[in-house]
Amino acid sequence: MGQIAAHSYQIDAKNVMMPFGEVLEVADKLSLNEQETLIEVLQRRIIERRREKLAEETQDAQQEFLAGHCQPATPAELMKEILL
């Protein structure tokens, strides 16, 4: 991963909402190396968010099962139910 040059501006991302078009315009002003680094960072963040969501959904499903809201089923039973 390349290094990002220091800039004289800072953005507090927690308090700033930018329209998507403006985000693209700002990204276009970055150097090629900075754009590649941005893509790498965003891809890692997306992967992490998907992992967190999957872990949360798995935990919810386990709690539903333990609470008796679900019944075990074979793949064949699931397909039969889906196709009906």
Secondary structure, DSSP 4 states (H G I P E B T S, - for coil): -PPPPP-S----TTT----HHHHHHHHHTS-HHHHHHHHHHHHHHHHHHHHHHHHHHHHHHHHHHHTTS-----HHHHHHHHH-
